């Protein structure tokens, strides 16, 4: 009887472990990769806004994260450019995209976080993709509102300074930013989960990202027509600028 009981307990334990592993996605498929041997560069344009202004925009289940004094959250336009990226295991060539992102908190526990600590939870209401129909189709398939546009991101090193020029052009408007950064920053390694208000917790992407981040940039923003920034009522100069170099990603899409 003891042997039968022990065998039953052992099989029950194995079944439980298999069931848990089936319910917990891991960063292993790597549906969307920016390889370390072809790293990207990225520019973040950011504003601080009251939390209550963004509460409805981030969608149910999420709360805008307070990142600044006086209950202020951040709205960031993240522009990224890479000479190489991989989609679903295939080399898909150059990639340029712009993401509107808002840091959030949530009380919902994802199965992802059982094995992997998530450093950043973010909601992405809008994505603009240039030169990447496959990437745009992937975002759309997972419920991320995605549009096409022309994106530029140019970086020039001059002495101890980086000059970063970026622009986003769509059929309705134009954004141009010229920024200047020092060369001192720090390497960061993060695990991020990115959601869309349209799908909530039913669809997201998550994974590991590394970068060398330089804060405290100075720059000048120009706007024309209707664009992401004016649509979010963020007219005026940004509160902060960040420049990331040596950016690499390994993200999975989950649905």
C-alpha positions as CSV (number, residue, x, y, z in Angstrom):
1,X,0.0,0.0,0.0
2,X,2.8,2.4,0.8
3,X,4.4,1.8,-2.6
4,X,1.1,2.4,-4.4
5,X,0.5,5.5,-2.4
6,X,4.0,6.8,-3.0
7,X,3.7,6.1,-6.8
8,X,0.3,7.9,-6.9
9,X,1.8,10.9,-5.1
10,X,4.8,10.9,-7.5
11,X,2.5,10.8,-10.6
12,X,0.3,13.5,-9.1
13,X,3.4,15.7,-8.5
14,X,4.6,15.2,-12.1
15,X,1.2,16.0,-13.5
16,X,1.0,19.2,-11.4
17,X,4.4,20.3,-12.6
18,X,3.5,19.6,-16.3
19,X,0.2,21.5,-15.9
20,X,2.0,24.5,-14.3
21,X,4.6,24.6,-17.0
22,X,1.9,24.5,-19.7
23,X,0.2,27.5,-18.1
24,X,3.3,29.6,-17.7
25,X,4.8,31.0,-20.9
26,X,8.5,31.6,-21.0
27,X,10.7,33.8,-23.1
28,X,11.7,31.1,-25.5
29,X,10.0,31.6,-28.9
30,X,11.6,35.0,-29.4
31,X,9.1,36.0,-32.0
32,X,10.6,39.5,-32.3
33,X,14.4,39.9,-31.9
34,X,16.8,42.8,-32.3
35,X,20.1,40.9,-32.2
36,X,23.0,42.0,-30.1
37,X,25.4,41.8,-33.1
38,X,23.1,44.4,-34.9
39,X,21.9,46.5,-32.0
40,X,19.3,49.3,-32.4
41,X,19.3,52.9,-31.4
42,X,16.3,54.6,-29.8
43,X,15.0,58.0,-28.7
44,X,12.4,58.6,-26.0
45,X,10.4,61.9,-25.9
46,X,8.6,62.2,-22.7
47,X,6.0,64.3,-20.9
48,X,4.6,64.3,-17.3
49,X,0.8,64.4,-17.1
50,X,-1.7,63.9,-14.2
51,X,-2.6,60.2,-13.6
52,X,-6.3,60.9,-13.9
53,X,-5.9,62.2,-17.4
54,X,-4.5,58.8,-18.6
55,X,-6.7,56.5,-16.5
56,X,-9.3,56.0,-19.2
57,X,-6.7,55.7,-22.0
58,X,-4.8,52.8,-20.5
59,X,-7.9,50.7,-20.2
60,X,-9.5,48.5,-17.5
61,X,-7.3,46.6,-15.2
62,X,-4.4,49.1,-15.5
63,X,-3.5,52.1,-13.4
64,X,-1.1,54.8,-14.8
65,X,2.1,54.5,-12.7
66,X,3.1,57.5,-10.7
67,X,6.7,58.4,-11.9
68,X,6.9,62.0,-10.9
69,X,5.8,64.3,-8.1
70,X,2.2,65.5,-7.6
71,X,0.7,62.2,-8.9
72,X,2.1,62.5,-12.4
73,X,2.6,59.7,-14.8
74,X,4.6,59.7,-18.1
75,X,3.5,59.6,-21.7
76,X,6.5,58.7,-23.9
77,X,7.0,58.5,-27.7
78,X,9.7,55.8,-28.2
79,X,11.3,55.9,-31.7
80,X,13.6,52.9,-32.5
81,X,15.7,52.0,-35.5
82,X,17.7,48.9,-36.3
83,X,19.5,47.6,-39.4
84,X,18.4,44.1,-38.6
85,X,15.5,42.4,-36.9
86,X,14.0,39.0,-36.8
87,X,10.3,38.1,-36.9
88,X,9.2,34.5,-36.2
89,X,12.7,33.1,-36.7
90,X,13.3,34.9,-40.0
91,X,15.7,37.7,-40.7
92,X,13.4,40.6,-41.8
93,X,15.9,43.3,-42.5
94,X,15.8,46.9,-41.3
95,X,13.2,48.1,-38.9
96,X,11.9,51.5,-37.8
97,X,9.0,52.0,-35.5
98,X,7.5,54.6,-33.1
99,X,5.5,53.5,-30.0
100,X,3.4,55.6,-27.7
101,X,3.8,54.1,-24.3
102,X,2.5,54.8,-20.8
103,X,3.9,53.0,-17.7
104,X,1.2,51.3,-15.7
105,X,0.6,49.2,-12.6
106,X,-1.8,46.3,-12.3
107,X,-3.1,44.0,-9.6
108,X,-3.7,41.2,-12.1
109,X,-1.1,38.5,-11.9
110,X,0.1,37.1,-15.2
111,X,1.3,33.6,-15.5
112,X,4.4,35.1,-17.1
113,X,5.4,36.6,-13.8
114,X,5.4,33.3,-12.0
115,X,8.8,32.5,-13.5
116,X,10.0,35.8,-14.8
117,X,10.1,39.0,-12.9
118,X,8.6,41.9,-14.9
119,X,10.4,45.2,-14.4
120,X,8.2,47.3,-16.5
121,X,4.5,47.1,-17.3
122,X,3.5,49.4,-20.1
123,X,0.4,50.1,-22.3
124,X,0.9,51.0,-25.9
125,X,-2.2,52.7,-27.5
126,X,-0.6,53.5,-30.9
127,X,2.3,52.1,-33.0
128,X,3.6,53.5,-36.2
129,X,5.8,51.2,-38.4
130,X,8.1,52.1,-41.3
131,X,9.7,49.4,-43.6
132,X,8.1,46.5,-41.8
133,X,4.8,45.1,-43.2
134,X,5.5,41.8,-41.4
135,X,6.0,43.6,-38.1
136,X,3.0,45.8,-38.6
137,X,0.8,42.7,-39.5
138,X,2.1,41.0,-36.3
139,X,1.2,43.9,-34.1
140,X,-2.2,44.1,-35.7
141,X,-2.8,40.4,-35.3
142,X,-2.3,40.8,-31.5
143,X,-4.6,43.8,-31.2
144,X,-2.1,46.7,-31.2
145,X,-3.5,49.6,-33.2
146,X,-0.8,50.0,-35.9
147,X,-0.3,52.5,-38.7
148,X,2.3,53.1,-41.4
149,X,4.4,56.2,-41.7
150,X,7.9,57.5,-42.6
151,X,10.3,57.4,-39.7
152,X,13.9,58.7,-39.5
153,X,16.4,58.4,-36.7
154,X,19.9,59.7,-37.3
155,X,22.7,59.7,-34.7
156,X,26.0,61.6,-35.1
157,X,28.9,61.6,-32.5
158,X,30.7,64.9,-32.2
159,X,33.4,64.9,-29.5
160,X,31.7,64.0,-26.2
161,X,28.2,64.7,-27.6
162,X,25.6,62.7,-29.5
163,X,23.4,64.6,-31.9
164,X,20.1,62.7,-32.4
165,X,17.6,63.8,-35.1
166,X,14.3,62.0,-35.5
167,X,11.1,62.5,-37.4
168,X,7.7,60.8,-37.9
169,X,5.6,61.6,-41.0
170,X,2.1,60.3,-41.6
171,X,-0.7,61.3,-44.0
172,X,-2.1,63.7,-41.3
173,X,0.9,65.3,-39.7
174,X,4.6,65.6,-38.9
175,X,6.8,65.4,-35.8
176,X,10.5,66.4,-35.8
177,X,12.9,66.4,-32.8
178,X,16.5,67.4,-32.6
179,X,18.3,66.4,-29.4
180,X,21.7,66.5,-27.9
181,X,23.1,64.2,-25.3
182,X,26.3,63.6,-23.4
183,X,28.1,60.3,-23.6
184,X,27.8,59.2,-20.0
185,X,25.0,56.8,-19.2
186,X,24.6,53.3,-17.8
187,X,23.8,49.8,-19.1
188,X,20.4,48.5,-18.3
189,X,18.8,45.1,-18.5
190,X,15.1,44.9,-18.1
191,X,12.2,42.5,-18.7
192,X,9.1,44.4,-20.0
193,X,5.5,43.5,-20.7
194,X,3.6,45.7,-23.2
195,X,-0.2,45.7,-23.5
196,X,-2.8,47.4,-25.6
197,X,-6.0,49.0,-24.2
198,X,-7.9,47.2,-27.0
199,X,-7.0,43.7,-25.7
200,X,-6.1,44.2,-22.1
201,X,-4.6,41.0,-20.6
202,X,-5.7,38.8,-23.4
203,X,-2.9,39.8,-25.8
204,X,0.6,41.3,-25.1
205,X,4.3,41.0,-25.8
206,X,7.0,40.6,-23.2
207,X,10.7,39.8,-23.0
208,X,14.2,40.9,-22.2
209,X,15.8,44.1,-23.4
210,X,19.2,45.6,-22.9
211,X,20.5,49.0,-23.7
212,X,23.1,51.7,-22.8
213,X,20.8,54.6,-21.7
214,X,21.8,58.3,-21.6
215,X,19.4,60.6,-19.8
216,X,19.0,64.4,-19.5
217,X,19.0,65.2,-23.2
218,X,18.2,68.7,-24.5
219,X,16.3,69.3,-27.7
220,X,13.7,71.1,-29.7
221,X,10.4,69.7,-30.9
222,X,8.5,70.8,-34.0
223,X,4.9,69.7,-34.9
224,X,2.8,70.1,-37.9
225,X,-0.8,68.9,-38.6
226,X,-2.5,66.2,-36.7
227,X,-0.1,63.7,-35.0
228,X,0.3,61.4,-32.0
229,X,1.4,64.2,-29.8
230,X,-1.3,66.7,-30.6
231,X,-3.9,63.8,-30.4
232,X,-2.8,63.2,-26.8
233,X,-3.0,67.0,-26.1
234,X,0.8,67.1,-25.4
235,X,1.5,70.2,-27.3
236,X,4.7,72.0,-26.3
237,X,8.3,70.9,-25.5
238,X,8.9,67.6,-23.8
239,X,9.8,67.3,-20.2
240,X,12.6,64.8,-20.8
241,X,14.6,63.1,-23.6
242,X,16.5,59.8,-23.4
243,X,18.9,58.2,-25.9
244,X,19.5,54.5,-26.0
245,X,22.3,52.9,-27.9
246,X,23.3,49.2,-28.2
247,X,19.6,48.2,-27.9
248,X,18.7,44.5,-28.2
249,X,15.4,42.7,-27.7
250,X,14.1,39.2,-27.4
251,X,10.3,39.4,-27.2
252,X,7.5,36.9,-27.3
253,X,3.9,37.6,-28.4
254,X,1.3,36.0,-26.2
255,X,-2.4,35.6,-27.0
